[in-house]
Amino acid sequence: MLDDGVHAMLVKEIAQKNCELRHMRGEDLQELTWEELQKLEKSVEGSLRRIVEEKGEKGIKEINALKTKGEQLVEENQRLKQQVMDLSAGQRRLLEPDKSSDSLVTNISSMSSADPRQDYDSSCAFLKLGLPFPD
């Protein structure tokens, strides 16, 4: 158990720290002298300066991280565009050289009947849907 003198000293210190904290929050300022107010102002200005510096550093780090992420997304976009171009070129090579995709669509369209209900029962439905030819 604490000695009564130590206990009293700790209680007094806690009260003093609570008072200082209220002053830092801008509370109970009327009890301060002009010199104490000046000292408090200087302390608060120093704290604010450190806060602004830290905020600036974190902002710069976040901006740099976003720039890096943007560069990665641009690279990924270019890679995906290249994949699409490669796939498109591969599909063009699969078409017969003497037939274009327009003539293929025309041929498929001419195969469909006048009655749309008959199209559903057609054995050539895979052509109308653009699915690959069966082997």
N, C-alpha and C positions, 0 to 999 in steps of 0.2 A: 504494500500500500504506500501511496505517496505521502511524503512529509507535508504537513499543513502549509509550510512556507513555499515549497515547490508547487503545490496545488494552487495557492493564491497567485503565484507568479504566472503560472500557465493560464489561469482564468483571465488575468489582466492582459496578457499577451494576445489571447484570443479576442478579447474585446477590442484591443487596439487594432488588430488586423481586420476585424469586421468593420471598424470605423474607416480605416484606410480604403477598404474595398468599396464602401458606400461612397466615399469621396471620388474614387476612380470612376464610379458609375454616374457621377454628377449629382449625388444626393448629399444632403446635409452640408452644403457648402457655406451656408451663412455663419457657421461656427468657426470658419478658418480665417486667419489673418491674411492681409495682403501678401506678405512674404510666403505664407503657406500655399496660397492660391497660385502664386508665381511658380513655386516649386512643383506643385501638382500639374500645372500647365506644361511645364518643361518635360515632366515624366510622361504625360499623356502624349505630347508631340513626338517624343522618342519612340513610344510604343506604336503610335500611328505610322511613323516612318518605317519601322520594321515590318508592320503589317502590309503596307503598300508595297514594299520591296518583295516580300514573300509572295504576295498576290501577283505581282508582275512576273516573277520567276516562274510561278505555276502557269500563268497565262502563256508565256513563251514556250514552256514545255508542251503544253496542250496544243498550241499552234503547230509546233514541229511534229508532234505525233500525228496530227490531222494531215499535214503535208505528206508525211511518209505514207499514211494510209491512202491518201489520194493518188500518190505515185503508184502504189501497189494495185489500186483499182484500175488505173489507166493501163498498166501492164497486163492485168488480167483481161481487160476489155479487148486489148489488141490480140492477145492469145486466143480468145474466144472468137473474134472476128476471123482470124486466120483459120481456125477449125471449121467455121461455117463455110468459108471460101473453099477449103480443101474438100469438105463433104459435098458442096455444090459441084465442084469440078469432077469429083468422082461419080456423082449421079449423072452428069452430062455425058461422061464416057460410057455409061451403061446403056444409054439410048442408042438405037441403031444409027449409023452415020447418015443414012439417007432420009431419016425422019426427024423432024424437029418436035419439040414438045407440043407446039400448036397443032401439028397434024395428028399427033397421038390423041390429043383432047378431042379433035374433030372426029376421029375414027371412033373413039369411045362414045361420044355424043350420038353419032349416027347409029350406034348399036342399041341405044336405049329406045324403048317403045314409046308410042304416043300416050299410052296409059301409064301414069306413074306407079300404079299399084302393081303392074306386071314387073316393074324394075326391081321390086323387092324380092320377087321369086326368081329372078334371073340367075343363072349359074355364073354369069360374068360380073357379079357384084363386086368382086375384088378389083376389077378394072375401074369401076365407077368410083370406088373409094380411094383409089390411088395406091392400093396395096400391091406388093410385088407379084410378078407373074408366077404361077405354080410351076414346079419342075416337071 
